[in-house]
Amino acid sequence: MTDPGEKSEKSAKETQNGLVMGIALGIPFGMVAGLLFFDNLGLGMGLGLSLGIAIGVAIDAQNKKKADASPDAPPEADGPPAP
């Protein structure tokens, strides 16, 4: 039998993947855009980080919404089983 805490830890790790990927991709793409458009590496890196975080959080929210609405998800332990 699984511990409910394990489920929340696993889902928390899964929902952070979009944020991490957004940061990891936003910084280098921002640096390139900063050099090409602004001739300022720091400004591009800041903008890329901001956009990466925004996109990553949006992806995380979308993935969490899909996971919550998934029909494959087992019923909650506190509630009655689905008919």
Protein Blocks (a to p, Z undefined) as FASTA:
>chain_A
ZZfklmmmmmmmmmmmmmmmmmmmmmmmmmmmmmmmnopaklmmmmmmmmmmmmmmmmmm
mmmmmmmmpmkbccdfkbccdZZ
